[in-house]
Amino acid sequence: MHWQITSLYFSTVFELVLLFIVRGHLNTLATRPFCLGLLLKALWALDYALDLGSSSFADKLFLFQLRGSFLVCYAPVWFEVAYRRIHGRAFLRGRIL
């Protein structure tokens, strides 16, 4: 179990470092949703590592619900990244959002 928690912490740090590298060096239309996707994935991995390390049921339930809220936002963010890369304009804005 310890190697799983360690790998999730490593994933969190890696994705946050990648987020700062991309944010500092890449300036395209898809940069913002891409960075948001990296942040959501980093938060998900951190939440899952904390969940695996916790022992009380109340903590596990709270972390599970929090992790689910990250997953709900994850798919639309990556859809927006793909849409912006393909069409060159934002999809989730104004009335659509």
C-alpha positions as CSV (number, residue, x, y, z in Angstrom):
1,M,0.0,0.0,0.0
2,H,2.9,2.4,0.7
3,W,4.2,2.3,-2.9
4,Q,0.7,3.3,-4.1
5,I,0.6,6.3,-1.9
6,T,4.2,7.3,-2.8
7,S,3.4,7.0,-6.5
8,L,0.3,9.2,-6.1
9,Y,2.3,11.8,-4.3
10,F,4.9,11.6,-7.1
11,S,2.2,12.0,-9.6
12,T,0.9,15.1,-7.8
13,V,4.3,16.8,-7.7
14,F,5.0,15.9,-11.4
15,E,1.7,17.3,-12.6
16,L,2.2,20.5,-10.6
17,V,5.7,21.0,-12.0
18,L,4.4,20.3,-15.5
19,L,1.7,22.8,-15.0
20,F,4.1,25.6,-14.1
21,I,6.4,24.7,-17.0
22,V,3.5,24.7,-19.5
23,R,2.0,27.9,-18.0
24,G,5.4,29.7,-18.2
25,H,6.5,28.6,-21.7
26,L,3.4,27.9,-23.8
27,N,1.0,30.6,-24.9
28,T,-1.8,29.1,-27.0
29,L,-5.6,29.1,-26.8
30,A,-5.6,25.7,-25.2
31,T,-3.1,26.5,-22.4
32,R,-5.5,27.6,-19.7
33,P,-7.9,24.5,-19.9
34,F,-4.8,22.2,-20.3
35,C,-3.4,23.7,-17.1
36,L,-6.7,23.4,-15.4
37,G,-6.8,19.7,-16.4
38,L,-3.4,19.2,-14.9
39,L,-4.4,20.9,-11.7
40,L,-7.6,18.7,-11.4
41,K,-5.5,15.6,-12.0
42,A,-3.0,16.6,-9.4
43,L,-5.7,17.4,-6.8
44,W,-7.3,14.0,-7.6
45,A,-4.1,12.1,-7.0
46,L,-3.4,14.0,-3.8
47,D,-6.9,13.3,-2.6
48,Y,-6.6,9.6,-3.4
49,A,-3.3,9.4,-1.6
50,L,-4.8,11.0,1.5
51,D,-7.8,8.6,1.2
52,L,-5.5,5.6,1.1
53,G,-3.6,6.8,4.1
54,S,-6.7,7.7,6.3
55,S,-8.2,5.3,8.7
56,S,-11.6,6.7,9.7
57,F,-14.7,6.1,7.7
58,A,-15.8,9.8,7.9
59,D,-12.5,11.0,6.4
60,K,-12.7,8.3,3.7
61,L,-16.2,9.3,2.8
62,F,-15.4,13.0,2.6
63,L,-12.3,12.4,0.5
64,F,-14.3,10.1,-1.8
65,Q,-16.9,12.8,-2.4
66,L,-14.3,15.4,-3.0
67,R,-12.5,13.2,-5.5
68,G,-15.8,12.7,-7.3
69,S,-16.2,16.4,-7.7
70,F,-12.8,16.6,-9.4
71,L,-13.8,13.8,-11.8
72,V,-17.0,15.6,-12.8
73,C,-15.0,18.6,-14.0
74,Y,-12.2,16.6,-15.6
75,A,-14.0,15.4,-18.8
76,P,-15.4,18.8,-19.9
77,V,-12.0,20.4,-19.4
78,W,-10.2,17.9,-21.7
79,F,-13.0,18.2,-24.2
80,E,-12.4,22.0,-24.2
81,V,-8.6,21.4,-24.7
82,A,-9.4,19.2,-27.7
83,Y,-12.0,21.5,-29.2
84,R,-9.6,24.5,-28.9
85,R,-6.8,22.6,-30.5
86,I,-9.0,21.4,-33.4
87,H,-11.2,24.4,-34.1
88,G,-9.0,27.3,-32.8
89,R,-11.7,28.8,-30.7
90,A,-13.3,28.3,-27.3
91,F,-16.4,26.2,-27.0
92,L,-17.4,26.6,-23.3
93,R,-18.2,30.3,-23.0
94,G,-21.2,32.5,-22.6
95,R,-24.6,30.7,-23.0
96,I,-23.0,27.3,-23.6
97,L,-21.2,27.5,-20.3
